[in-house]
Amino acid sequence: MMKRRALTTALLLGLAAGPALAADPLPAMKETPSLAEQVKSGALPAVDKRIPQQPQVVKQFYGGDGPGQQGGQLNMLVASARDTRLMTIYSYTRLIVHDPDFKLKSDILESYTDK
């Protein structure tokens, strides 16, 4: 009888706490203004078709200055052919990164296992 009561209590607490422990819903996706014309012409799919099913949502911005602004222009001075090596720095994609506490965390990977 005691096991049944404990199991029933645990089940009811789990049902009550379930919505509070659920993952935050994704915010509504907004189309990037600079891509709107390409989406309208059919050259690009809509934003909800371009993002992953489980996108990484950044909730904390290091430095405290918040997110950047969309668009803009990157001007680079490439004075010689040797300077093209700097272009990889600007287009570098990382699978995992270090956080400010030097702990590994995924960047574009959904998850990883540290051995």
Backbone as JSON Lines, residues from 0, in Angstrom:
{"i":0,"aa":"M","n":[0.83,-1.2,0.0],"ca":[0.0,0.0,0.0],"c":[0.87,1.26,0.0]}
{"i":1,"aa":"M","n":[1.97,1.22,0.77],"ca":[2.85,2.38,0.87],"c":[3.51,2.69,-0.49]}
{"i":2,"aa":"K","n":[3.89,1.62,-1.23],"ca":[4.5,1.83,-2.53],"c":[3.51,2.49,-3.49]}
{"i":3,"aa":"R","n":[2.28,2.05,-3.44],"ca":[1.27,2.61,-4.33],"c":[1.05,4.1,-4.03]}
{"i":4,"aa":"R","n":[1.01,4.45,-2.75],"ca":[0.82,5.85,-2.36],"c":[2.01,6.7,-2.81]}
{"i":5,"aa":"A","n":[3.23,6.18,-2.61],"ca":[4.42,6.92,-3.02],"c":[4.45,7.09,-4.53]}
{"i":6,"aa":"L","n":[4.1,6.03,-5.25],"ca":[4.08,6.09,-6.71],"c":[3.02,7.08,-7.2]}
{"i":7,"aa":"T","n":[1.85,7.06,-6.6],"ca":[0.79,7.99,-6.97],"c":[1.2,9.43,-6.68]}
{"i":8,"aa":"T","n":[1.82,9.66,-5.53],"ca":[2.28,11.01,-5.18],"c":[3.33,11.49,-6.18]}
{"i":9,"aa":"A","n":[4.29,10.63,-6.5],"ca":[5.34,11.01,-7.46],"c":[4.75,11.31,-8.82]}
{"i":10,"aa":"L","n":[3.78,10.5,-9.24],"ca":[3.15,10.72,-10.53],"c":[2.39,12.05,-10.57]}
{"i":11,"aa":"L","n":[1.65,12.34,-9.52],"ca":[0.91,13.6,-9.48],"c":[1.84,14.81,-9.43]}
{"i":12,"aa":"L","n":[2.93,14.7,-8.66],"ca":[3.9,15.81,-8.62],"c":[4.56,15.99,-9.98]}
{"i":13,"aa":"G","n":[4.86,14.89,-10.65],"ca":[5.46,14.97,-11.98],"c":[4.53,15.63,-12.98]}
{"i":14,"aa":"L","n":[3.25,15.28,-12.92],"ca":[2.28,15.9,-13.83],"c":[2.12,17.38,-13.54]}
{"i":15,"aa":"A","n":[2.14,17.75,-12.27],"ca":[1.98,19.15,-11.9],"c":[3.2,19.97,-12.29]}
{"i":16,"aa":"A","n":[4.4,19.38,-12.16],"ca":[5.63,20.12,-12.44],"c":[6.01,20.07,-13.91]}
{"i":17,"aa":"G","n":[5.4,19.19,-14.68],"ca":[5.77,19.02,-16.09],"c":[5.8,20.3,-16.89]}
{"i":18,"aa":"P","n":[4.72,21.09,-16.92],"ca":[4.74,22.32,-17.71],"c":[5.81,23.31,-17.24]}
{"i":19,"aa":"A","n":[6.08,23.36,-15.95],"ca":[7.09,24.29,-15.45],"c":[8.49,23.87,-15.86]}
{"i":20,"aa":"L","n":[8.71,22.57,-16.05],"ca":[10.04,22.08,-16.41],"c":[10.23,21.94,-17.91]}
{"i":21,"aa":"A","n":[9.21,22.16,-18.68],"ca":[9.31,22.04,-20.13],"c":[10.23,23.11,-20.69]}
{"i":22,"aa":"A","n":[10.82,22.81,-21.83],"ca":[11.72,23.77,-22.46],"c":[10.95,25.02,-22.87]}
{"i":23,"aa":"D","n":[11.64,26.14,-22.84],"ca":[11.02,27.39,-23.28],"c":[10.63,27.27,-24.74]}
{"i":24,"aa":"P","n":[9.46,27.76,-25.13],"ca":[9.09,27.72,-26.54],"c":[9.97,28.7,-27.32]}
{"i":25,"aa":"L","n":[10.19,28.38,-28.58],"ca":[11.0,29.26,-29.41],"c":[10.25,30.56,-29.68]}
{"i":26,"aa":"P","n":[10.97,31.65,-29.73],"ca":[10.31,32.9,-30.11],"c":[9.9,32.83,-31.58]}
{"i":27,"aa":"A","n":[8.97,33.66,-31.95],"ca":[8.53,33.7,-33.35],"c":[9.71,34.14,-34.22]}
{"i":28,"aa":"M","n":[9.91,33.43,-35.32],"ca":[11.01,33.75,-36.21],"c":[10.63,34.95,-37.08]}
{"i":29,"aa":"K","n":[11.58,35.86,-37.25],"ca":[11.36,37.04,-38.08],"c":[12.27,36.94,-39.3]}
{"i":30,"aa":"E","n":[11.73,37.32,-40.42],"ca":[12.52,37.3,-41.65],"c":[13.56,38.41,-41.61]}
{"i":31,"aa":"T","n":[14.76,38.09,-42.04],"ca":[15.82,39.09,-42.14],"c":[15.45,40.06,-43.26]}
{"i":32,"aa":"P","n":[15.37,41.36,-42.96],"ca":[14.93,42.32,-43.98],"c":[15.75,42.28,-45.26]}
{"i":33,"aa":"S","n":[17.05,42.07,-45.15],"ca":[17.88,42.06,-46.36],"c":[17.65,40.82,-47.23]}
{"i":34,"aa":"L","n":[16.99,39.79,-46.68],"ca":[16.71,38.58,-47.46],"c":[15.26,38.5,-47.92]}
{"i":35,"aa":"A","n":[14.43,39.43,-47.51],"ca":[12.99,39.37,-47.79],"c":[12.7,39.31,-49.28]}
{"i":36,"aa":"E","n":[13.42,40.06,-50.08],"ca":[13.18,40.07,-51.52],"c":[13.5,38.71,-52.15]}
{"i":37,"aa":"Q","n":[14.57,38.07,-51.68],"ca":[14.94,36.74,-52.2],"c":[13.9,35.69,-51.8]}
{"i":38,"aa":"V","n":[13.34,35.82,-50.61],"ca":[12.3,34.89,-50.17],"c":[11.04,35.1,-51.01]}
{"i":39,"aa":"K","n":[10.7,36.36,-51.25],"ca":[9.51,36.69,-52.03],"c":[9.61,36.15,-53.45]}
{"i":40,"aa":"S","n":[10.82,36.21,-54.03],"ca":[11.01,35.73,-55.41],"c":[11.13,34.21,-55.48]}
{"i":41,"aa":"G","n":[11.29,33.55,-54.34],"ca":[11.42,32.09,-54.33],"c":[12.85,31.6,-54.38]}
{"i":42,"aa":"A","n":[13.81,32.52,-54.42],"ca":[15.22,32.12,-54.46],"c":[15.66,31.5,-53.13]}
{"i":43,"aa":"L","n":[15.03,31.91,-52.04],"ca":[15.31,31.37,-50.71],"c":[14.02,30.87,-50.09]}
{"i":44,"aa":"P","n":[14.09,29.79,-49.29],"ca":[12.89,29.37,-48.56],"c":[12.6,30.32,-47.41]}
{"i":45,"aa":"A","n":[11.4,30.25,-46.88],"ca":[11.01,31.09,-45.74],"c":[11.89,30.78,-44.54]}
{"i":46,"aa":"V","n":[11.94,31.7,-43.59],"ca":[12.83,31.58,-42.44],"c":[12.56,30.3,-41.65]}
{"i":47,"aa":"D","n":[11.32,29.89,-41.5],"ca":[11.03,28.68,-40.73],"c":[11.47,27.41,-41.44]}
{"i":48,"aa":"K","n":[11.75,27.5,-42.74],"ca":[12.29,26.36,-43.49],"c":[13.82,26.37,-43.51]}
{"i":49,"aa":"R","n":[14.44,27.51,-43.18],"ca":[15.9,27.63,-43.23],"c":[16.58,27.3,-41.9]}
{"i":50,"aa":"I","n":[15.87,27.42,-40.8],"ca":[16.51,27.2,-39.5],"c":[16.39,25.73,-39.1]}
{"i":51,"aa":"P","n":[17.28,25.25,-38.22],"ca":[17.18,23.86,-37.76],"c":[15.92,23.65,-36.93]}
{"i":52,"aa":"Q","n":[15.52,22.39,-36.77],"ca":[14.34,22.09,-35.96],"c":[14.56,22.46,-34.5]}
{"i":53,"aa":"Q","n":[15.79,22.33,-34.02],"ca":[16.12,22.69,-32.65],"c":[17.28,23.69,-32.68]}
{"i":54,"aa":"P","n":[17.02,24.93,-33.01],"ca":[18.11,25.91,-33.1],"c":[18.67,26.25,-31.72]}
{"i":55,"aa":"Q","n":[19.93,26.62,-31.7],"ca":[20.53,27.08,-30.45],"c":[20.05,28.51,-30.21]}
{"i":56,"aa":"V","n":[19.48,28.74,-29.05],"ca":[18.98,30.06,-28.7],"c":[19.94,30.67,-27.68]}
{"i":57,"aa":"V","n":[20.54,31.79,-28.03],"ca":[21.5,32.46,-27.15],"c":[20.71,33.29,-26.15]}
{"i":58,"aa":"K","n":[20.94,33.03,-24.87],"ca":[20.22,33.75,-23.82],"c":[21.12,34.7,-23.06]}
{"i":59,"aa":"Q","n":[22.43,34.49,-23.16],"ca":[23.38,35.34,-22.45],"c":[24.43,35.82,-23.44]}
{"i":60,"aa":"F","n":[24.68,37.09,-23.43],"ca":[25.67,37.67,-24.32],"c":[26.88,38.08,-23.49]}
{"i":61,"aa":"Y","n":[28.04,37.55,-23.83],"ca":[29.24,37.84,-23.08],"c":[29.64,39.29,-23.3]}
{"i":62,"aa":"G","n":[30.03,39.94,-22.24],"ca":[30.37,41.35,-22.31],"c":[29.19,42.23,-21.94]}
{"i":63,"aa":"G","n":[28.0,41.66,-21.92],"ca":[26.82,42.39,-21.48],"c":[26.29,43.42,-22.46]}
{"i":64,"aa":"D","n":[26.81,43.45,-23.69],"ca":[26.35,44.47,-24.63],"c":[25.18,44.01,-25.49]}
{"i":65,"aa":"G","n":[24.72,42.79,-25.32],"ca":[23.55,42.33,-26.06],"c":[23.87,41.88,-27.46]}
{"i":66,"aa":"P","n":[22.85,41.51,-28.21],"ca":[23.08,41.03,-29.57],"c":[23.48,42.17,-30.5]}
{"i":67,"aa":"G","n":[24.11,41.8,-31.58],"ca":[24.49,42.8,-32.57],"c":[23.31,43.17,-33.45]}
{"i":68,"aa":"Q","n":[23.59,43.9,-34.49],"ca":[22.54,44.31,-35.42],"c":[22.73,43.56,-36.73]}
{"i":69,"aa":"Q","n":[21.61,43.23,-37.36],"ca":[21.67,42.52,-38.64],"c":[22.2,43.45,-39.71]}
{"i":70,"aa":"G","n":[22.81,42.82,-40.69],"ca":[23.25,43.58,-41.85],"c":[24.56,44.28,-41.61]}
{"i":71,"aa":"G","n":[24.82,45.24,-42.44],"ca":[26.06,45.97,-42.34],"c":[27.04,45.51,-43.4]}
{"i":72,"aa":"Q","n":[28.26,45.91,-43.22],"ca":[29.27,45.64,-44.21],"c":[30.59,45.37,-43.51]}
{"i":73,"aa":"L","n":[31.33,44.39,-43.99],"ca":[32.65,44.08,-43.46],"c":[33.67,44.52,-44.5]}
{"i":74,"aa":"N","n":[34.45,45.51,-44.17],"ca":[35.49,46.0,-45.08],"c":[36.83,45.44,-44.62]}
{"i":75,"aa":"M","n":[37.53,44.77,-45.54],"ca":[38.83,44.19,-45.22],"c":[39.87,44.72,-46.19]}
{"i":76,"aa":"L","n":[41.04,44.95,-45.68],"ca":[42.16,45.33,-46.53],"c":[43.0,44.09,-46.75]}
{"i":77,"aa":"V","n":[43.0,43.6,-47.97],"ca":[43.81,42.45,-48.34],"c":[44.88,43.0,-49.28]}
{"i":78,"aa":"A","n":[46.0,43.36,-48.7],"ca":[47.05,44.04,-49.46],"c":[47.85,43.09,-50.33]}
{"i":79,"aa":"S","n":[47.96,41.84,-49.91],"ca":[48.72,40.89,-50.71],"c":[48.02,39.54,-50.68]}
{"i":80,"aa":"A","n":[48.46,38.65,-51.55],"ca":[47.85,37.32,-51.6],"c":[48.02,36.59,-50.27]}
{"i":81,"aa":"R","n":[49.08,36.89,-49.57],"ca":[49.33,36.24,-48.28],"c":[48.28,36.64,-47.24]}
{"i":82,"aa":"D","n":[47.7,37.82,-47.37],"ca":[46.7,38.28,-46.41],"c":[45.37,37.55,-46.53]}
{"i":83,"aa":"T","n":[45.2,36.76,-47.58],"ca":[43.95,36.01,-47.7],"c":[43.79,35.0,-46.58]}
{"i":84,"aa":"R","n":[44.87,34.65,-45.89],"ca":[44.76,33.71,-44.76],"c":[43.89,34.3,-43.65]}
{"i":85,"aa":"L","n":[43.78,35.63,-43.59],"ca":[42.94,36.26,-42.58],"c":[41.46,36.04,-42.85]}
{"i":86,"aa":"M","n":[41.11,35.74,-44.09],"ca":[39.7,35.54,-44.42],"c":[39.13,34.34,-43.69]}
{"i":87,"aa":"T","n":[39.97,33.34,-43.4],"ca":[39.47,32.17,-42.66],"c":[39.08,32.55,-41.24]}
{"i":88,"aa":"I","n":[39.7,33.56,-40.69],"ca":[39.36,34.0,-39.33],"c":[37.95,34.57,-39.32]}
{"i":89,"aa":"Y","n":[37.58,35.31,-40.35],"ca":[36.26,35.92,-40.4],"c":[35.16,34.93,-40.77]}
{"i":90,"aa":"S","n":[35.51,33.83,-41.41],"ca":[34.49,32.87,-41.83],"c":[34.61,31.53,-41.1]}
{"i":91,"aa":"Y","n":[35.28,31.52,-39.97],"ca":[35.55,30.3,-39.21],"c":[34.3,29.79,-38.51]}
{"i":92,"aa":"T","n":[33.97,28.53,-38.69],"ca":[32.84,27.9,-38.03],"c":[33.37,26.88,-37.04]}
{"i":93,"aa":"R","n":[32.92,26.98,-35.8],"ca":[33.43,26.1,-34.75],"c":[32.39,25.07,-34.36]}
{"i":94,"aa":"L","n":[32.82,23.83,-34.16],"ca":[31.91,22.79,-33.71],"c":[31.69,22.89,-32.21]}
{"i":95,"aa":"I","n":[32.79,23.06,-31.45],"ca":[32.69,23.27,-30.0],"c":[33.56,24.46,-29.63]}
{"i":96,"aa":"V","n":[33.23,25.1,-28.53],"ca":[33.95,26.29,-28.09],"c":[34.2,26.22,-26.58]}
{"i":97,"aa":"H","n":[35.04,27.12,-26.11],"ca":[35.24,27.3,-24.67],"c":[34.37,28.46,-24.21]}
{"i":98,"aa":"D","n":[33.72,28.3,-23.07],"ca":[32.98,29.42,-22.5],"c":[33.95,30.25,-21.65]}
{"i":99,"aa":"P","n":[33.51,31.36,-21.06],"ca":[34.43,32.19,-20.27],"c":[35.06,31.46,-19.08]}
{"i":100,"aa":"D","n":[34.46,30.35,-18.64],"ca":[35.05,29.55,-17.56],"c":[35.92,28.43,-18.1]}
{"i":101,"aa":"F","n":[36.23,28.46,-19.39],"ca":[37.07,27.47,-20.07],"c":[36.48,26.07,-20.03]}
{"i":102,"aa":"K","n":[35.17,25.97,-20.07],"ca":[34.48,24.69,-20.18],"c":[34.01,24.54,-21.62]}
{"i":103,"aa":"L","n":[34.12,23.32,-22.16],"ca":[33.69,23.08,-23.53],"c":[32.17,23.08,-23.62]}
{"i":104,"aa":"K","n":[31.67,23.69,-24.68],"ca":[30.24,23.64,-24.97],"c":[30.07,23.62,-26.48]}
{"i":105,"aa":"S","n":[28.94,23.11,-26.94],"ca":[28.73,23.01,-28.38],"c":[28.46,24.39,-28.96]}
{"i":106,"aa":"D","n":[28.91,24.58,-30.18],"ca":[28.64,25.83,-30.88],"c":[27.59,25.55,-31.96]}
{"i":107,"aa":"I","n":[27.99,24.91,-33.05],"ca":[26.98,24.57,-34.06],"c":[26.55,23.12,-33.95]}
{"i":108,"aa":"L","n":[27.2,22.33,-33.11],"ca":[26.75,20.97,-32.86],"c":[25.56,20.99,-31.92]}
{"i":109,"aa":"E","n":[24.65,20.06,-32.1],"ca":[23.52,19.96,-31.17],"c":[24.0,19.44,-29.82]}
{"i":110,"aa":"S","n":[24.93,18.47,-29.85],"ca":[25.48,17.93,-28.61],"c":[26.79,17.21,-28.93]}
{"i":111,"aa":"Y","n":[27.54,16.89,-27.9],"ca":[28.77,16.12,-28.06],"c":[29.05,15.39,-26.75]}
{"i":112,"aa":"T","n":[29.93,14.4,-26.82],"ca":[30.31,13.64,-25.63],"c":[31.79,13.88,-25.37]}
{"i":113,"aa":"D","n":[32.12,14.27,-24.17],"ca":[33.5,14.51,-23.78],"c":[34.05,13.24,-23.16]}
{"i":114,"aa":"K","n":[35.13,12.7,-23.72],"ca":[35.71,11.45,-23.18],"c":[37.02,11.74,-22.5]}
